């Protein structure tokens, strides 16, 4: 009879030292998430919603403050857990320039996202009162009548943000996978919580979950193959194995490397929404509650591109000639598919979804520059795109059907946006600004973002990518401007729509997005400096 | 190609401006410019006294100009060319251009003409425009014109000249269309502006070629080196400058705007479209003399343009019944004389400028006289409704009569000296057919001039009265008659004053170089006699037809040439047929190409992209199994892509 547990505790186990200050942002967010779960369990129903909002905001702002301290201190920590001599507890988290920049961006954006999620001023908010109820059933109606509130969105969202903070800071593939799942699983749930059009929302949730699981499997399998190649999941070890300077790779194992890279890439490309792995995007963006769509569109993109940057720049530079052609193809396809299909969309959320696909393609041109200015360009682009997107979706959540009993559900059909410029000049003006920024019109932040990534691509020989990017931008400008024309120069034709009066949170989110979009369009150096300073990965 | 002017000429070198008087020459331009600015910015507050401010600014410029003139005259002739650098204007890398003024006998002759005649016309306008609500604006424009014109003649580079050139064009446009509530007048202003643009284009091309050839556009940099440039370049510069001169001076083929420009108030016609602005082309050609001397073809073109225009204008003048249009045709013709003389070079320069000065006096005087007649005749311009006005407006009649004698070239009036000089020079310059052809043109022109000017004079002041009963012709106030009297004095005496003893010839010598007279192909005195006989014949014909005989109040149909002349020898029709219609066709075809070709291509592209989008959209079936399958396909393609690179 062998003991079930015969392995003795290693005598030479050395507890990893943890630089708590460096990982404080993540700790705060996860801590807040756990507190939020407890609040959900124990707080009385009447005050639960406001306590949740308070916990989420305090947690996120505190985490942002912790990031601010890292920036002020100029902290660069190679590893959060200093490995023991044999490296069993490998350095799993790295806090370097890009990680700090991206964590700050994610936290800032998620604060705005929380603010948009608190919007309840018109019809009880964007979320269903009871997720488990069958749409349209008497149970749902009853839940609505008694004023049930779905306040789980806040802990779910905090977990998701925590995962997003971890994703671009992961220093090995396993940590990265864990982070991926931590931020994805809550998102799947959040997508199914829309108050109206429940079926569409639940369908979106399920689709996202199925396809997300599918892509995670590819990611995990890719990680396994790379481990087979390098005998390590650490990014630096993989890089060393590729160049042959580290642990000697087994000769003839290149197949493992190539397949591993490709499968790993599938997981990342799925998350950023690159073609042909973009296909979930429109359905999910349309079905999810609009505040969640804004959060997902902005923050997921930041986190996933951060991780992609890290993998490409830290683990795989030695193999770049192997995967670059394939990723070029993906980037081109993404830009073309996103821009072209967006033209024929009639739903504003689907249009913005395809627009986000096109933007993923533009961002990839910066990633594929394989250069320091490519990194800073992508960082800048992610920041400005995130704010524009949150603002745009916040506005989408305000344009409502004019029902008999005041404001109804969201009026997402484009025909309902006709003539909005005359009836609601402020809302139409802000949306116009966001559209112009997405189109990359000068004096908006979007122009500087595009300029940054395209010029990085051109200066590193990827002028073909930049050229296609510019052409795709021209196509994209068409559908952005079409909405502007619709708002200002068309008579209303579809069913009537009104702009709901925003609550303080949404209003603040929109105003801040407007300010960021304008300021970074006029004085981009305010952010270019930090982005450039942050554009150095530590192995 | 033999040059029209073979001998080299020596011109005075340029010295720097010295002394406070010369250093302050910018005041000449600044005074009227400040006047214009004050009146335009001051608005209605300056209505009460604004016109007197403008008059003062103009007289101030004249006094300063006169002082400068005396200053230069006190210097030795070879020191009379002074350059005054004002400020660094276009510091562009290797191209450095300073804004500066050139004070020399030529520019000062113009300064005196512009400020003196201009000031007289300012005074005249005070009374003439008395009942106009916008008199202040009118004076602002007049000041603006004087400033621009002074800048034009004082500039020390072609670039600065161009500024003045555009300035006078602007002022001319504003003043022709001063009564722009009348659409016809507004159209006339536009026509003048557009035709001037054609000429300005020529001037700008000339400046560009100059820069390409010499690397500079200052007179000091271009003119002394003109002989060293290639003949080809000089010819192109010369022709392009000529195009500019034709536009501004209403020379063939850009003459059509001048007649319509009479839509402006009469003082404007006197100042801008008789005495000063329209002579800018002559100034340009004389100033660019060295360029033309290095480009005989261009020089010949100048002479031809002058000859054609002088006959053209004279013929048109014979048929016009509108007193201002008849005078405009005469202006065109007289400038043709000047242009021809300027093209002849040598002594021709002297006579061109001398005729320009005398013409400035007698033609301005006659225009003011015409204005005075209109003033007394309820603004009627129809000469067939005048007749026998000599009794009603004696001063006008007398001053106009002196101008008439001057333009006829009757000795000893002003025009005799200058015009006879031109005729003589035309007969004396060049070899072979040229003296005969150009000489005969000037001679015949003199005869026709005598006819149409006498016709104008007799129809207006002599014969029987034809005015309607409600007209009460009366003499104008003294504010109007005094300037006319002063100009009449010039009409009588200026020519003799300038000619006798070679006074003007010597004065201009630092600019034109020393010139010697040639012997005309017909001896001097028989030629003079012949001219006078032709003039007498012209006057006699006009006397028989328009004084002795009854003048019908409605114009008879007339011969084909009369009808053609009434229609300005079909110049508008030619322009319409040759430029306007093809231009419109070109525009229409461009619009067609744009809508069908460019827009079609763009629209087609957009439709293609849209169609592609529509097709790709079907990919989005909404079925999660399809999505998963397409992802799997993507994975396979990606794997193959990665492997293919290595393979």
Interface residues (C-beta under 8 A of the other chain):
Chain A: X206 X207 X210 X211 X214 X215 X218 X254 X255 X258 X259 X261 X262 X263 X265 X266 X270 X275 X276 X277 X279 X280 X282 X283 X321 X322 X323 X325 X326 X329 X330 X337 X340 X341 X342 X343 X344 X475 X478
Chain B: X606 X609 X610 X612 X613 X614 X616 X617 X619 X620 X622 X624 X627 X628 X630 X631 X633 X634 X635 X637 X638 X639 X641 X642 X643 X645 X646
